[in-house]
């Protein structure tokens, strides 16, 4: 299993970013994919979940601002982030659980600052 995130960077408050996570080594199209984030000094938190069919669920803190999507043909999951706030600053991770084991990407840094 390999997960590779990209798309992070520095953005001003109110701005947007789109994160991508390219997956390989497992049956992507039948897998629930998740986005987590971890801010400095804080625990990793679940941000978004997307089912194989595209149904989504979000943390209350990002509802209405973040949108998860997936392209099963490209084996890629996305996180569109809008109206970004400084509190969204964190390392963002892609996750999949297979056979009770969690797999993580290397993470991509998102910094929201003026």
Secondary structure, DSSP 8 states (H G I E B T S, - for coil): -EEEEE--EEE-TT--EEEEEEEESS-GGG--EEEEEE-TTS--EEEEEE-TT--EEE-TTTTTTEEEEEETTTTEEEEEE-S--GGG-EEEEEEEEETTEEEE---EEEEE--
